[in-house]
């Protein structure tokens, strides 16, 4: 039966069918497997096979398809079954069709395809529309505002549709890590609008502005006159507020993947004003100090490295010095080719300011080196004590 789940082309499949006799029971099993795997050309071959003495009977084969879960990610297959009356339209609501696969796709294209009257019967479309309120988060995550407005009426939430807001929003209810932080924040505002997230006390913006002001003050105090503040001020306060609101929304728990995306995006701007806030952001599963340094090495500037190190050395802030040389994050980023120009300067700077243990630091790790020759020479030099490499001896 595995052949029904393969990418075999129709002509090859037809040749196999001619070569080997397919019994009625095997044929029905193959029909089920082809539908379940979404292999439309095999299904069409089985149904349209003229070599068999047992032509497909619609009445008989409706029973074959009656217990197959409808996976709406396989839209062409399901459309074919509807158009050829292999799915009984009149019993759709009675069977309690599982729509979770449809909405779990979080794909505007997939959901819209099922709403197409040229491909699906009105009974199926009505069923999708009437149950859409059960999948509000998935619909919001399509990012298609027109589709959202079409399926979910805001005024009906809390009246026609009742649901409890999430006590905490995690990565599962947020956009993927590929989304920008501005897109993430707009999505959070949608969650509030559709009553999936309580708006809180209304002071999120005030708290965010206060936190941003405190972070900027720490930057000025940490560096003093060493570096001109203008050189660290690379984006507007309006842009910074997007990051701060995500960090300060009390009902929002950023998972590691999205936190990494936030750090990567922010550090890439070259700005330094939020580095104190990020380094002091509470994290239970990971240490933002390691992550911020790794992102500075891979995407940032020497000024950001100086800023972060100044904060670690400032006892009044309450951040203990972290053993950066023990961080796997740093070991990994120094082996690739990203930010190769600044990476050498940052490596040399960290070697000067960090107290290094005498132990071999790469012990137990084996990573392919994909960086430039200049970075490799820097890592292998006697002046580099931050990350020591094993020198392999070939017999």
Phi, psi and omega in degrees: 000345182299335181298331180289344179258001184270177178264024181300140181281164188296318182298317179295319179297318179297322178297319178295321180296325179287327183285323184242137179286131180250116180286167183298318182291320178295320180301317181293323176297320180294324176300314181297317181295319181293322177292315183297326182269353180077022183271088188292320185292331176288319177301314180297322178295317181294319182287322184264013183291116181273353184280341184275151175271001181241084181299153181295128175256124183301316182298318181291315188279348171299328178291332179296319185271350189295330184254011180274127178299138180274109179260103187284000171287340178259066190297323181296319180296311183295320178300318179299316181296322178292313184296334180257014174060033174274349174243124183286111185297323187291341183252013183302307183291330180292325182283347182064060183303131180280111181263005186298322179296323179299305184284332178294341176296334181051032182247121177301320182297315182294313182295317179297326181298326180283341178270004182277114182294345178281341182249332185233146179289160182299328180298320180289318180297318179297323180295318179297313182295318184289340180254003184300328183296342179280351185230042187299316182300315180298321180291319178298324183287354173289335182073007181263097185297325179296317177293320178301312180295328182289325186261333185234120176265119183302321183294338181277343182287128184089347178245291178280321179245130180240131174206153179277139175294154175293138176286326178220136175262126180245187180303332183297330181260002181255169176294167180292167182294347177285342182290150175285163181291331175295319176295321178298317182291322176298325178292320177300319178296326176293319178301322177291316182300320182266019172060028174268345178223126179296138183294350180079205184269004178081006183253014181302314181296319179296315179296321180296318180294321177296315180296322179293318179296319179296319180295318180295323178295321178296325177298313181298318182288324185291319184265337181058230183267005184295321183229137177295132183301325182301330182288342181260349187260090191252347180226169183278161176298327178298319177291321180295325184298332177299313180294317185293319180297322177295323181283334186256357175290115190295335182267006185252125178243100183285122176285172187297321183295319180284327176296321177297319179296319179298313180297315180299315182294316182292311182300326181296341178285342184084357183285152181240350193292339181256002181300318176300316181299316182293319182290335179261002179294128182294134178217125182272330188259349184204162182255113182295339179293319175295315183294320182293320179293319179298319179289326177296317178299318188274332187227354191252206187232167178295326179297321177293322178297318178296321180296312181297319180291323177298324178292320179295328182271359181267102185294337182288341182278334177091016176261117177288150179295132183260144179282082186298329183291348177268359185277123174296333179302313182293322182299322182288315187290337179281356181261356180252185189258001181294140173056037189298329182292309180285335186299320180295316179298319181292319178298315179296320179296312182296326176298329182283326191255346184258134175287124188254138175287154181277351182287160175286126193266347183262013185301130177089353180248140176224109184232143175289135178272123183237018181271191181276166177298322181297318179294319179298316178298322179293318179293327182272354183287158179293337181282344180274114176243356184290311180229111181266138179253148171286136174263111184285139176247119180266130180280000000 
